[in-house]
Amino acid sequence: MAAGFYKTLTHVDGISGLAVPIVLASDTSLRTVANGGKVEDASGFDIRFFSDAALLVPLDHTMISYVATTGALTAWVQLDATSAASGTVYMGFGDVLITTDQSTTATFSVYGTESDDFWLHLEEDPTGGGTIDAVDAGPNTNTFVANANTATTHTQEVGVVSNGIKHTTVSGASESYDHPAASQTISDQDFTVSLWAKGHAANRHPGDKWMLDCQNSGTGRYQFAFQYDYNAAIQGTTEIFAAWHDGGGVQRTLSFGVDPFLDSAWHMYTMRYDLSTAEVHIYLDGVLVGTDSTNGDIDTGASLFFMSLGRGIADSGFGRYTFDELRLTGTELDVSWILAEYNSQVDPTVAPANFWTTLGAETATAPPPVVIEMDSVLELLLDIDSSNLELAENDMVLTVLNDFDATIELG
């Protein structure tokens, strides 16, 4: 049995391979049958996504949350070439045979091209007690390890897509989330790293310096870092900037042009590196704000690096930020991809929004044809005592058979 119903979701800025969030605050059709809707599975596992109206070509997706009583849904779906070009995704539901989670890490396959790649949704509730790690949703299982009792240093807060992780203090070098490969090797390669963050304090503090750091454990050089110039000593303004060391060991910086403690707004910070041209590009909210193409390659070659969310590797303090959707890929994503990521994530609510433009009405799928094999029909006719049938009765039998909406297969 296939899905009994579907709804169409239309979008803009579709790119094949792009993972986009889908957020529905409620939907009557997506309630379970027991709650007056059409979803069969209590966990919503029969809600799936397709690139065609016949619901024959499934799209990789990951379910984040589902509420059976309201139909509220948060999920990610990876567009394929068809759904990207057509601007349409078909959401199927009402399949009694689907009783297990259909989520797959392939949804984020672009963030799994290199062994160190990852995508952290930061959905975990850090107040659950002990050290609650940040799970990698991508294919590499690079879950970031919490270095302290997260219940005392972090809280859960509404993020850009569903939930994010908020750090509440500015002291303690161990209050961070660290890449699981404590001495991973970063080879010479292109890469793109992005992070949603916002400040949540009225005053500045030295501990607010660090957002993200990837640093050579021996030399102290950065492969990349997002830092806050809290005393305007580096950039001359109190703004977030990207920092890295070039191949000659010289520290380079580019400012994102925003002070997170003045606007307290969500921003998407992105750094893109092109190995072939030795260019670094930084983007704020999907828009290019700085380029540096001087003084040699970035320091990425054959070195041991440590990566940490929320602190400097050799520095104390964890800034007062709320983080969401941290991701790294060993690919230089182009400008259109970065902007599409921003547009799809800044307002992932379905219709109308930056990315999702319309949500179609509930539509019943066509029922499958009834299949009758010819040998079964012949057996039925042979069972009839034809010697006692009048012609009108034979006509009636044929009429009944013709009334079937059937495909007759020769047995």
C-alpha positions, -999 to 999 in steps of 0.1 A, spaced: 0 0 0 13 35 -8 5 68 8 -32 76 6 -29 113 5 -4 141 -3 1 178 -2 22 199 -25 48 223 -12 62 249 -37 95 267 -32 120 291 -47 158 289 -49 159 251 -52 193 235 -58 198 198 -63 214 183 -32 203 212 -9 189 201 25 160 224 35 139 225 66 101 221 67 83 235 97 45 233 102 31 247 134 0 226 130 -18 208 102 -52 190 105 -44 165 78 -11 156 95 -28 146 127 -30 109 133 -62 91 124 -70 88 161 -69 126 163 -90 132 132 -62 134 106 -49 110 80 -15 100 93 -14 63 102 17 60 124 16 74 159 52 88 154 44 102 120 68 79 103 45 75 73 50 112 65 74 111 36 85 134 8 86 128 -30 96 146 -62 66 133 -82 28 134 -78 26 96 -82 48 94 -50 72 69 -66 104 88 -62 112 94 -25 134 122 -13 159 116 15 146 133 47 152 135 84 124 138 109 132 162 138 99 163 157 62 155 152 31 160 174 3 135 167 -25 156 182 -18 188 162 1 177 132 30 199 140 61 189 121 98 197 117 118 178 92 146 183 67 144 171 31 171 170 4 160 182 -30 169 162 -60 173 175 -96 135 171 -103 122 188 -72 147 216 -74 139 223 -111 101 220 -107 99 240 -75 76 213 -60 79 187 -32 51 163 -26 44 153 10 28 119 12 11 104 43 -15 79 53 4 47 46 -5 20 71 25 -2 62 51 24 73 58 19 110 95 27 113 115 59 110 124 66 74 150 93 84 184 90 68 218 107 72 219 109 34 197 140 38 230 159 46 253 140 22 269 173 10 282 177 45 298 143 45 322 145 15 353 146 39 358 126 70 358 157 93 325 170 78 294 174 100 260 190 105 249 198 141 212 207 145 219 214 182 184 201 191 196 183 222 182 196 256 214 204 276 194 204 309 189 167 308 218 161 333 254 150 327 271 158 295 246 160 266 266 158 234 257 176 201 248 148 176 260 149 140 230 145 116 253 138 87 268 105 75 301 108 94 287 106 130 311 134 141 291 141 173 306 170 193 315 161 228 303 183 257 332 190 281 311 199 311 278 192 329 257 210 303 228 212 328 248 239 347 262 258 318 236 256 290 199 259 284 177 251 254 162 280 235 141 285 204 165 285 175 163 294 139 151 259 130 133 244 160 157 245 190 192 258 197 217 257 225 223 287 247 253 292 269 246 311 301 280 319 316 314 334 305 338 315 325 354 280 322 375 267 293 358 233 295 323 246 288 323 238 251 314 213 225 344 197 208 349 178 175 353 141 185 386 137 166 408 154 191 437 154 167 420 152 133 441 158 102 429 186 80 444 182 45 447 209 19 412 213 6 384 237 -1 359 241 27 328 260 37 317 264 74 285 280 86 269 288 119 238 305 132 244 326 164 231 355 184 243 373 215 222 375 246 238 399 269 237 437 273 273 441 283 306 429 267 330 406 285 364 391 275 348 357 278 325 366 249 355 364 225 349 329 210 322 316 188 340 289 169 377 278 167 396 253 146 432 256 157 465 238 152 474 222 186 511 227 181 515 261 165 484 277 177 475 288 142 439 290 131 425 272 102 394 292 109 378 310 138 348 332 144 357 357 172 342 388 188 364 418 191 350 427 225 374 456 232 380 467 195 417 457 198 419 437 166 395 451 141 390 485 157 353 479 161 333 456 184 322 432 157 324 395 149 353 387 126 367 356 108 403 348 115 428 324 100 466 320 94 480 319 60 507 296 48 534 320 60 520 320 95 505 355 93 471 360 110 445 373 86 410 388 96 378 399 79 349 415 97 314 404 94 303 439 103 279 431 131 280 434 169 259 405 182 254 422 216 239 453 201 212 438 179 207 405 197 195 390 164 201 357 147 227 359 119 242 332 97 280 335 96 297 317 67 334 313 56 343 298 23 378 289 12 390 283 -24 422 263 -24 429 270 -61 429 308 -57 438 309 -20 408 332 -15 388 335 16 352 348 13 329 356 43 291 360 42 267 375 66 231 362 62 240 347 28 255 380 14 292 384 6 308 410 30 345 404 26 372 387 5 409 382 11 431 368 -17 466 379 -5 496 364 12 494 327 3 472 297 11 453 292 44 471 270 69 454 237 62 482 213 53 490 181 72 486 196 107 467 184 138 438 207 145 413 209 173 378 222 167 356 237 193 322 254 194 321 282 220 357 286 231 393 290 219 414 259 220 441 277 240 419 303 257 393 303 285 358 316 283 327 306 265 307 335 250 271 343 258 257 331 226 228 309 214 239 286 186 220 267 159 228 247 128 266 244 128 280 227 97 312 221 78 319 206 44 351 199 25 335 216 -5 336 252 -16 299 259 -19 290 286 -43 273 319 -37 238 307 -48 240 277 -25 250 298 5 221 323 -2 197 294 -7 207 279 27 201 312 43 167 318 27 155 283 35 166 284 71 159 320 82 121 313 80 115 276 75 78 279 83 58 266 53 39 291 32 43 319 28 80 323 37 113 331 21 117 296 7 83 278 9 57 297 -10 25 276 -10 11 246 8 -15 227 -13 -47 211 -1 -50 175 10 -53 153 -21 -63 117 -22 -40 95 -43 -55 74 -71 -64 39 -59 -44 11 -74 -62 -9 -102 -78 -42 -93 -59 -70 -109 -79 -101 -120 -59 -129 -136 -76 -145 -166 -73 -181 -153 -93 -171 -122 -120 -156 -145 -121 -188 -166 -124 -210 -135 -153 -188 -123 -171 -192 -156 -165 -229 -158 -181 -233 -124 -214 -220 -138 -238 -247 -151 -240 -230 -185 -266 -256 -198 -292 -240 -176 -283 -203 -184 -304 -182 -207 -287 -157 -231 -298 -128 -210 -281 -142 -180 -248 -147 -199 -251 -110 -209 -255 -101 -173 -223 -120 -163 -203 -102 -189 -218 -69 -179 -208 -74 -142 -172 -83 -153 -170 -52 -175 -181 -30 -146 -149 -39 -127 -122 -12 -129 -97 -39 -136 -65 -48 -154 -69 -84 -166 -37 -103 -167 -33 -135 -186 -25 -163 -162 
